[in-house]
Structure formats: structure tokens, C-alpha cells
Amino acid sequence: MHNAFGTDYNWDWFRGLLGGAELYDHAALQTGTVDVLDPSDASTASLPRTWTGEDEWYNLVPAPQGVRFLAAVDDRTLAQGQRGYYGDPGMGPFHPVTWCQYYDGGKAWLTTLGHDAGDWESPSAFPGAQYFQQMLLGGMESAMGMKPFCQGFSRLCTETPRFMPLSAHSAAGTHVLVAGSGAAGLTAALTAARVPASPWPNARTNSAAARLCRLAACGFPQPVTWWRGTA
């Protein structure tokens, strides 16, 4: 958690454990609104859908990919902005702070939160400490096998979300193959998974590729294979 993302930059295995994410920089310590993306996960089930926390809100370059996103910060609520000390402008409209994945035969529950000592005190008047501790405990218990791990159906699938976890896979020049389905099967799968269209005024964010990217947080009913192309 937290500064684990700022260590061992040259260790590929460790980077994979973190979901491919690394700390680049961060803005000032400030309060922000955390949105729970997957309220059915063991680590988030007891949390309100939104809550106020205070942290450094790491700018991650690269951002995590291929993981189940559990919570994100609404960067519009960061009064001092998201530009970091190295000049990174921030992560844009989707800024994940908590996610999970199975990795190399094990389990990884990850969060960039937890900077201040107030997060760890009990009782604590520090903004969001209660919810951070509940989320952390649930994540640890699930990783230990005491509760189901990294399971649930993200509200990204069932609601029109504020944020879209679009990854590099949706960029121009990227092709998507849905194994054993074809165009008709792809349309049916997207409909069955209830993946919403993007509210952003950008046609590419509503493409099949972009909608498939959002299934990284929702689960997919069939195998998905990504590969890069030029056409």
C-alpha cells in the first residue's frame, strides 16, 4: 500500500504485483471524495458509496491495468488540483486508489492510500480514517482467505458511471478479439454485461474496444485476447 508504489522501479515482478502501476508524483496533501466502484467486494461492502478522505492522491505512470478496480478519487474534488511535483498533470477522469488481482499464484489487494499517521490511529479524527481502516481490514481478511477475495459485480457494469477506466487498450491502433464470439457475440456479451456507453462526448470512448476495457472492472463472460495492430 501507499509508498510500495514508489519502490523497486526496476523489479518487473514487483511491478506486476502492483498491477503494473508506479508512483510518478503527487500533488499536495488534501481532502478528496472517494467513490466506491465495487460495493460488493469484501473490502468495500461496509463503506458508503462516497466518502471524504485526505491523502496525496498518487499520480500513477503507468496506471494499473488488468485488475478489478474497487475505489477511485474524484479529482474534481481536489481543491489544490492534481498536478504533481514533477509536473504530471494528473490521471484525468479516472483516478483509481484501490484495486485487487490474482497474481503469480497468489492474491494482491492494493491501495495508494494511507499516507498520514492519522489514517492508522483509532479513534481518529483524520478525514476518512474510519473508512480507510474498514477497507484495509476487509482487504486483508479477503487476501487471507477469511472472506471471498476480489469478487463481486462492479457498479461500473450496472450504472452509468462517472468515471471510465479506459486503458491503453482503447487507444488508436489497438485491436480487440473476443474469442469464439464474433461481432454478434460481442454485441450480445456487452449487452448481457450491461456495460454502459460513455457520457463523454467522444465517439471512441463508446466503441466496442472502449466498452471492453471497462470490463476489466466488471468481469467478462468469455475469454478476451488483446493484441496491438496498425490498421
Buried (B, 14 or more C-beta within 10 A) or exposed (E): BBEBBBEBEEEEEEBBBBBBBBBBBBBBEBBBBBBBBBBEBBBBBEBEEEBEBBBBBBBBBEBBBBBBBBBBBBBEBBEEEBBBEEEBEBBEBBBBBBBBBEBEEEBBBBBBBBBBEBBEEEEBEBBBBBBBBBBBBBBBBBBEEEBEBBBBBBBBBEEEBBBBBBBEBBEEEBEBEBEEBEEEBBEEBBEEBEBBEBEEEEEEBBBBBBBBBBBBBBEBBEEBEBEEEEE
